[in-house]
Amino acid sequence: WSPNGTHLASVCYDMSRIFIWNTETGLCEMIIEYDEPLRKVGWSSEGRHIVSCSDTSIQMWDALTFELEHRMLNKYCDYFSVE
């Protein structure tokens, strides 16, 4: 959930996509594509970033432009959490 509750982010592992849903309309407003399957996604507490996790890296996306800002290599993403 976004911090203000207006949006929800979900991932589709087999399609390597993040879906951004409007919680009021129930419609998908944005699809972010990545080059490998994604496992988890979450919003930063201030709402400025979306963080996702694949098998090999953690990605940080700008929550307004949906552009990839940073990619960090990590082979232990099962312990991923957004605080």
Buried (B, 14 or more C-beta within 10 A) or exposed (E): EBEEEEBBBEBEEEEBBBBBBEEEEEEEEEEBEBEEBBBBBBBBEEBBBBBBBBBEBBBBBEBEEBEEEEBEEBEEBEEBEBE
